[in-house]
Amino acid sequence: MEIHKLKPKQKLKEKKRVGRGGKRGTYSGRGLKGQKSRSGNNIQPMIRELVKKYPKLRGYNNSQTHKKAKAEINIAILDKKFQDGEKVTPEILVRKKIIKLIKNRMPLVKILGQGETKKKLIISNCGISKTAQEKLKKTKSIIKV
């Protein structure tokens, strides 16, 4: 006995070729009318019906990509890291490694009023809270917005 001489006991059942006329008439085993009798009958999956029930958000939603990167610093940190009369900008803060770039973008810097300072600083391109502004005015710091 050799493998190429083996044959199955039963013959393979011929596949019913539906929708071609012939012995089975015009409906050809499909039944009358309805979705299953049509050509290309794709029955809708249940998931599609669930998806259709959810509310759709209209329009282009790009709110996540346009969020501005923000960094906050207290006056106490500026007092430690800067000398009297030095300039404070976001670029200098990144260079001194006090703040980091967020997704390779320069963050919006806000100076908060926690801590004390006696140094006169030149602050530009930074947001300043009210308490921080009062403390910096006492030291006669220059604030450029």
Summary of the structure (lengths in Angstrom):
residues: 145
radius of gyration: 37.8
end to end distance: 95.3
largest distance: 105.9
contacts: 295
relative contact order: 0.12
helix: 27%
strand: 15%
